[in-house]
Amino acid sequence: MGERRSFLLRIDPSLWREIEAWAADDLRSVNGQVEWLLREAVARRRRALPAAPPPAAPPPANGAGEGNAPSR
């Protein structure tokens, strides 16, 4: 997982109590619960994003297919 980062989070006391109770129900620390919530939110966002378009095909090496008909 690599090096863990820490940061200060200011949170409303009523929200803190809700997360604290939820964490206790799930046998997690508050920190573990917040990390789990963030992971779940990121996973949902990934599933909701449209699929990336396939990469563009490289142009043909001989110039064919660019609308230039061969001369006769």
C-alpha positions as CSV (number, residue, x, y, z in Angstrom):
1,M,0.0,0.0,0.0
2,G,3.0,2.3,0.4
3,E,3.5,5.1,2.8
4,R,0.4,6.3,4.7
5,R,-0.4,10.0,4.8
6,S,-2.0,11.9,7.6
7,F,-4.0,15.1,7.5
8,L,-6.2,17.2,9.9
9,L,-9.9,16.9,9.3
10,R,-12.3,19.3,10.9
11,I,-15.7,17.7,11.4
12,D,-19.0,18.7,12.9
13,P,-19.5,17.1,16.3
14,S,-22.8,15.5,15.4
15,L,-21.3,13.9,12.3
16,W,-18.4,12.7,14.4
17,R,-20.8,11.0,16.8
18,E,-22.6,9.3,13.9
19,I,-19.3,8.0,12.4
20,E,-18.1,6.9,15.9
21,A,-21.2,4.9,16.5
22,W,-21.1,3.4,13.0
23,A,-17.4,2.5,13.5
24,A,-18.2,0.8,16.8
25,D,-21.0,-1.2,15.1
26,D,-18.5,-2.3,12.4
27,L,-15.7,-3.0,15.0
28,R,-13.5,-0.3,13.5
29,S,-11.7,2.7,14.8
30,V,-13.1,6.1,13.7
31,N,-10.0,6.5,11.5
32,G,-10.6,3.1,10.0
33,Q,-14.2,3.9,9.4
34,V,-13.4,7.2,7.6
35,E,-10.9,5.4,5.4
36,W,-13.4,2.7,4.6
37,L,-16.0,5.3,3.7
38,L,-13.5,7.1,1.4
39,R,-12.6,3.9,-0.3
40,E,-16.2,3.0,-0.9
41,A,-16.9,6.5,-2.3
42,V,-14.0,6.3,-4.7
43,A,-15.0,2.8,-5.8
44,R,-18.6,4.0,-6.5
45,R,-17.3,7.0,-8.4
46,R,-15.1,4.7,-10.6
47,R,-18.0,2.5,-11.4
48,A,-20.1,5.6,-12.3
49,L,-17.6,7.2,-14.6
50,P,-18.1,6.5,-18.3
51,A,-15.6,4.0,-19.8
52,A,-12.5,5.7,-21.3
53,P,-12.7,5.7,-25.1
54,P,-10.2,3.3,-26.8
55,P,-7.0,4.9,-27.9
56,A,-7.0,6.3,-31.5
57,A,-5.4,4.0,-34.1
58,P,-2.1,5.3,-35.5
59,P,-2.3,6.6,-39.1
60,P,-1.2,4.1,-41.8
61,A,2.5,4.2,-42.6
62,N,2.0,4.6,-46.4
63,G,-0.6,7.4,-46.3
64,A,-3.4,5.2,-47.5
65,G,-6.8,5.7,-46.0
66,E,-6.4,9.5,-45.7
67,G,-8.9,10.1,-48.6
68,N,-6.1,10.2,-51.2
69,A,-7.0,7.9,-54.1
70,P,-4.0,6.5,-56.0
71,S,-3.3,8.3,-59.4
72,R,-3.9,6.4,-62.6
